[in-house]
Amino acid sequence: MHCLALGTALAILHVWHVGAIDLDIQNQTSIKAAAKTITGDIVNIFNSSDNSNVGLFPKAYSWWESAIIWDAFVDYWFLTGDSQYNDLVSGSILSQQGPNYDFMPPNQTTTE
């Protein structure tokens, strides 16, 4: 399930460049290194977007696609112990909670 979320996140982002990642599926260190490369690329895409909606990816992606990506980052932290993105993820998720704490902020009520 966790790998599915990260894979979905990558598919949604239509990774902007093509490149190979060395991966030995029998080696935990190799798996973590590959996951670290992928999450770093996703953060670079997020940080490079001119985005006025905190917590959301560029307009080409809907709110639920952003949610899948943030969920994959939670899985990444849980599975690897790498907490370097936790503040970004927490801030991005909490920024979308809305005034009624229902995750329907005013910037998303017209997208449904």
MODELLER restraints for C-alpha pairs under 7 A, 6 or more apart:
rsr = mdl.restraints
at = mdl.atoms
rsr.add(forms.Gaussian(group=physical.xy_distance, feature=features.Distance(at['CA:2:A'], at['CA:75:A']), mean=6.00, stdev=0.5))
rsr.add(forms.Gaussian(group=physical.xy_distance, feature=features.Distance(at['CA:5:A'], at['CA:68:A']), mean=6.71, stdev=0.5))
rsr.add(forms.Gaussian(group=physical.xy_distance, feature=features.Distance(at['CA:5:A'], at['CA:72:A']), mean=5.23, stdev=0.5))
rsr.add(forms.Gaussian(group=physical.xy_distance, feature=features.Distance(at['CA:6:A'], at['CA:72:A']), mean=4.98, stdev=0.5))
rsr.add(forms.Gaussian(group=physical.xy_distance, feature=features.Distance(at['CA:9:A'], at['CA:68:A']), mean=6.22, stdev=0.5))
rsr.add(forms.Gaussian(group=physical.xy_distance, feature=features.Distance(at['CA:9:A'], at['CA:69:A']), mean=4.90, stdev=0.5))
rsr.add(forms.Gaussian(group=physical.xy_distance, feature=features.Distance(at['CA:9:A'], at['CA:72:A']), mean=6.94, stdev=0.5))
rsr.add(forms.Gaussian(group=physical.xy_distance, feature=features.Distance(at['CA:12:A'], at['CA:65:A']), mean=6.88, stdev=0.5))
rsr.add(forms.Gaussian(group=physical.xy_distance, feature=features.Distance(at['CA:21:A'], at['CA:34:A']), mean=6.31, stdev=0.5))
rsr.add(forms.Gaussian(group=physical.xy_distance, feature=features.Distance(at['CA:23:A'], at['CA:30:A']), mean=5.60, stdev=0.5))
rsr.add(forms.Gaussian(group=physical.xy_distance, feature=features.Distance(at['CA:23:A'], at['CA:31:A']), mean=6.17, stdev=0.5))
rsr.add(forms.Gaussian(group=physical.xy_distance, feature=features.Distance(at['CA:23:A'], at['CA:34:A']), mean=6.38, stdev=0.5))
rsr.add(forms.Gaussian(group=physical.xy_distance, feature=features.Distance(at['CA:24:A'], at['CA:30:A']), mean=5.68, stdev=0.5))
rsr.add(forms.Gaussian(group=physical.xy_distance, feature=features.Distance(at['CA:24:A'], at['CA:31:A']), mean=6.71, stdev=0.5))
rsr.add(forms.Gaussian(group=physical.xy_distance, feature=features.Distance(at['CA:25:A'], at['CA:31:A']), mean=6.28, stdev=0.5))
rsr.add(forms.Gaussian(group=physical.xy_distance, feature=features.Distance(at['CA:32:A'], at['CA:80:A']), mean=6.26, stdev=0.5))
rsr.add(forms.Gaussian(group=physical.xy_distance, feature=features.Distance(at['CA:46:A'], at['CA:57:A']), mean=5.85, stdev=0.5))
rsr.add(forms.Gaussian(group=physical.xy_distance, feature=features.Distance(at['CA:49:A'], at['CA:58:A']), mean=5.94, stdev=0.5))
rsr.add(forms.Gaussian(group=physical.xy_distance, feature=features.Distance(at['CA:51:A'], at['CA:58:A']), mean=5.96, stdev=0.5))
rsr.add(forms.Gaussian(group=physical.xy_distance, feature=features.Distance(at['CA:54:A'], at['CA:92:A']), mean=6.07, stdev=0.5))
rsr.add(forms.Gaussian(group=physical.xy_distance, feature=features.Distance(at['CA:54:A'], at['CA:95:A']), mean=6.27, stdev=0.5))
rsr.add(forms.Gaussian(group=physical.xy_distance, feature=features.Distance(at['CA:55:A'], at['CA:92:A']), mean=3.66, stdev=0.5))
rsr.add(forms.Gaussian(group=physical.xy_distance, feature=features.Distance(at['CA:55:A'], at['CA:93:A']), mean=6.07, stdev=0.5))
rsr.add(forms.Gaussian(group=physical.xy_distance, feature=features.Distance(at['CA:55:A'], at['CA:95:A']), mean=6.22, stdev=0.5))
rsr.add(forms.Gaussian(group=physical.xy_distance, feature=features.Distance(at['CA:55:A'], at['CA:96:A']), mean=6.70, stdev=0.5))
rsr.add(forms.Gaussian(group=physical.xy_distance, feature=features.Distance(at['CA:56:A'], at['CA:63:A']), mean=6.35, stdev=0.5))
rsr.add(forms.Gaussian(group=physical.xy_distance, feature=features.Distance(at['CA:56:A'], at['CA:66:A']), mean=5.52, stdev=0.5))
rsr.add(forms.Gaussian(group=physical.xy_distance, feature=features.Distance(at['CA:57:A'], at['CA:66:A']), mean=5.85, stdev=0.5))
rsr.add(forms.Gaussian(group=physical.xy_distance, feature=features.Distance(at['CA:70:A'], at['CA:89:A']), mean=6.06, stdev=0.5))
rsr.add(forms.Gaussian(group=physical.xy_distance, feature=features.Distance(at['CA:77:A'], at['CA:83:A']), mean=5.59, stdev=0.5))
rsr.add(forms.Gaussian(group=physical.xy_distance, feature=features.Distance(at['CA:96:A'], at['CA:103:A']), mean=5.56, stdev=0.5))
rsr.add(forms.Gaussian(group=physical.xy_distance, feature=features.Distance(at['CA:96:A'], at['CA:105:A']), mean=5.89, stdev=0.5))
rsr.add(forms.Gaussian(group=physical.xy_distance, feature=features.Distance(at['CA:97:A'], at['CA:103:A']), mean=3.97, stdev=0.5))
rsr.add(forms.Gaussian(group=physical.xy_distance, feature=features.Distance(at['CA:97:A'], at['CA:104:A']), mean=6.50, stdev=0.5))
rsr.add(forms.Gaussian(group=physical.xy_distance, feature=features.Distance(at['CA:97:A'], at['CA:105:A']), mean=6.24, stdev=0.5))
rsr.add(forms.Gaussian(group=physical.xy_distance, feature=features.Distance(at['CA:98:A'], at['CA:104:A']), mean=5.46, stdev=0.5))
rsr.add(forms.Gaussian(group=physical.xy_distance, feature=features.Distance(at['CA:98:A'], at['CA:105:A']), mean=3.81, stdev=0.5))
rsr.add(forms.Gaussian(group=physical.xy_distance, feature=features.Distance(at['CA:98:A'], at['CA:106:A']), mean=6.96, stdev=0.5))
rsr.add(forms.Gaussian(group=physical.xy_distance, feature=features.Distance(at['CA:99:A'], at['CA:105:A']), mean=6.57, stdev=0.5))
